[in-house]
Amino acid sequence: MFNLDGFKLNSRRAAIALGALAVGVSAFSALAGAGPLPLFPFVMAPPVQTAPQPQAAPYRDEGAVAELPARLKRQVVSYATREAPGTIIIDTPNTYLYLVLGNGQAMRYGIGVGRDGFTWSGVQSITKKAEWPDWTPPAEMIARQPYLPRYMAGGPGNPLGARAMYLGGTIYRIHGTNAPGTIGTRVSSGCIRLTNEDVTDLYLRVNVGTRVIVLSLDRRADNSVGKRG
């Protein structure tokens, strides 16, 4: 016997299913119209390539040697002297330091010397050597320049530079400098200054006890002496 209620129920279910199918077809059609569908939608896109970051500039030593005139650069020269090899001779008027090598030769360095009123002459010896020395300005300098620090630890900013060689019991030294542009000038309070590179070279060549002869301003070297070898 035909069941009318069952037929109506089945018809309603079929209508619902067809409606859901129609909605799905419509959604798919809309997506298809918008563009091609990815075959594997779960595959990740490749990472974005970024431009390489600039590298930090290499460290620059602020105390690096400035370009010196040719005559002030460290060099072996002909030098006639009766002084023994290993002796240091300070040619104050010409701003040269000679380290006697023997056989008529010397290593010549450009130097800075004392300003007007602060030059001196005589014979001393190296009594002490120091690497990156501390600086304690002497009382005489403090009296003239009271703004100076009473003490400064050694380092690139220290006015004594990379090395120092102390002369006898005086307040004077042969030392480096953090102002290489002053080489060849008369600017110090009596100390002899070299570039940090040159003072390090000299420091390795001499020992405590080395004889140091400082010439006066009016004792100029012979024009035939100190020519490049």
C-alpha positions in Angstrom: 0.0 0.0 0.0 1.4 3.4 -1.0 2.7 5.4 2.0 2.1 9.1 1.3 3.8 10.4 4.4 7.0 8.4 3.6 7.0 9.7 0.1 6.7 13.3 1.3 9.6 12.8 3.8 11.9 11.4 1.1 11.0 14.1 -1.3 11.9 16.8 1.3 15.3 15.1 1.9 16.0 14.9 -1.8 15.2 18.6 -2.2 17.6 19.6 0.7 20.4 17.6 -0.8 19.9 19.1 -4.3 19.9 22.6 -2.7 23.2 21.9 -0.9 24.7 20.6 -4.2 23.6 23.7 -6.0 25.2 26.0 -3.4 28.4 24.1 -3.7 28.4 24.3 -7.5 27.8 28.0 -7.3 30.6 28.6 -4.8 33.0 26.6 -7.0 32.0 28.5 -10.1 32.6 31.8 -8.3 36.1 30.7 -7.3 36.9 29.4 -10.7 35.9 32.7 -12.3 38.2 34.6 -10.0 41.3 32.7 -11.2 42.9 29.2 -11.4 42.7 27.1 -8.3 46.1 26.0 -6.9 46.8 22.4 -7.3 48.4 22.1 -3.9 47.0 25.0 -1.8 49.0 23.9 1.3 52.5 24.4 -0.3 54.2 27.4 1.3 55.5 30.2 -1.0 59.3 30.6 -1.2 60.8 33.1 1.3 61.1 36.7 0.2 64.7 37.5 -0.8 66.0 40.6 1.0 69.0 42.7 0.0 72.2 42.0 2.0 72.7 44.3 4.9 75.8 46.5 4.7 78.7 45.4 6.8 80.0 47.6 9.6 83.0 49.7 8.7 86.2 48.1 9.9 87.7 49.5 13.1 89.9 52.5 12.4 92.7 53.3 14.7 92.4 57.0 15.4 96.0 57.1 16.3 97.0 55.7 12.9 100.0 57.3 11.3 99.3 60.3 9.1 101.1 60.6 5.7 104.4 62.2 6.5 106.6 64.2 4.1 109.3 62.0 2.6 112.0 63.6 4.7 110.3 62.7 7.9 109.6 59.1 7.1 111.7 56.4 8.8 114.7 55.5 6.6 118.3 54.4 6.7 120.6 57.3 5.8 124.4 58.0 5.5 125.5 59.5 8.8 129.1 60.2 9.7 129.7 60.1 13.5 132.2 58.9 16.0 129.4 57.8 18.3 129.1 54.0 18.9 126.4 52.0 17.2 123.2 52.1 19.3 123.6 55.7 20.3 120.6 58.0 19.8 121.3 61.5 18.5 118.5 64.1 18.6 119.0 66.7 15.8 116.8 69.4 17.4 117.1 72.1 14.7 116.3 69.7 11.8 113.6 67.6 13.8 115.4 64.3 13.3 116.3 61.5 15.6 119.2 59.3 14.5 119.9 55.8 15.8 123.5 55.1 14.9 123.8 51.7 13.1 127.6 51.8 12.4 129.5 51.7 9.1 128.5 55.3 8.4 124.8 54.7 8.5 121.9 55.5 10.9 118.2 55.0 11.1 116.6 58.4 10.8 113.1 59.2 12.2 111.1 62.4 11.9 110.3 63.9 15.3 108.6 66.8 17.1 110.6 68.9 19.5 110.2 71.6 22.1 108.6 74.8 21.2 110.4 78.1 21.6 111.8 78.5 25.1 111.4 74.7 25.8 114.3 73.2 23.9 117.3 71.7 25.8 120.5 70.0 25.1 122.9 67.6 26.8 123.7 63.9 27.2 121.3 61.5 29.0 120.6 57.8 29.0 117.4 55.8 28.8 116.5 54.8 32.4 113.1 53.3 31.8 110.9 52.0 29.0 107.1 51.7 29.1 104.4 50.4 26.7 101.2 52.6 26.5 102.5 54.6 29.4 100.4 56.5 31.9 100.8 60.3 32.0 101.3 62.3 35.1 102.1 65.9 34.0 105.1 67.3 36.0 104.5 70.2 38.5 106.2 72.6 36.1 103.7 71.8 33.4 100.7 72.0 35.8 101.9 75.4 36.9 101.8 76.7 33.3 98.7 74.8 32.3 96.5 74.3 35.4 93.7 72.8 33.3 95.7 69.7 32.6 94.6 66.4 34.2 96.7 65.3 37.2 96.8 61.8 35.8 95.8 60.0 32.6 95.9 56.2 32.1 97.8 54.9 29.1 95.9 54.2 25.9 95.3 55.6 22.4 94.0 58.9 23.7 97.1 59.5 26.0 99.5 62.2 24.7 102.5 59.9 25.4 101.3 57.5 22.7 102.2 53.9 22.3 105.7 53.8 23.9 107.9 56.0 26.1 111.6 56.0 26.9 112.5 58.1 30.0 115.7 60.2 30.0 117.8 60.1 33.1 116.2 61.9 36.1 114.7 64.6 33.9 111.1 65.3 33.1 111.8 64.5 29.5 110.9 61.5 27.4 111.1 60.1 23.9 107.6 59.0 23.3 104.8 58.5 20.8 101.9 60.8 20.0 98.2 60.7 19.3 98.7 63.8 17.1 101.0 62.6 14.2 100.5 65.8 12.3 102.8 67.5 14.8 105.8 65.5 13.6 108.4 68.0 12.1 107.2 70.9 14.3 108.3 72.6 17.5 105.3 72.1 19.8 106.2 70.1 22.9 107.3 71.2 26.4 110.7 69.6 25.8 109.9 66.0 25.1 110.8 64.3 21.8 107.8 62.8 20.0 107.6 60.3 17.2 104.6 58.7 15.5 103.3 55.7 17.3 104.6 53.4 14.5 108.1 54.9 14.7 108.4 55.0 18.5 107.4 51.4 18.6 110.1 50.6 16.1 112.7 52.5 18.1 111.5 51.0 21.3 112.4 47.5 20.0 115.9 48.6 18.9 117.1 50.2 22.1 117.6 49.1 25.7 117.7 50.7 29.1 121.1 52.4 29.3 121.2 53.6 25.7 123.1 56.9 25.4 121.1 59.8 24.1 122.7 63.0 22.8 120.5 66.0 22.4 121.9 68.7 20.1 121.1 72.4 20.8 119.3 74.6 18.3 122.4 76.4 17.3 124.3 73.2 16.6 123.1 72.4 13.1 124.0 69.2 11.4 126.5 69.4 8.5 124.7 69.5 5.2 126.7 66.5 4.1 125.4 64.4 6.9 122.0 62.6 7.1 121.6 62.0 3.4 119.5 59.0 2.4 121.5 55.8 1.8 
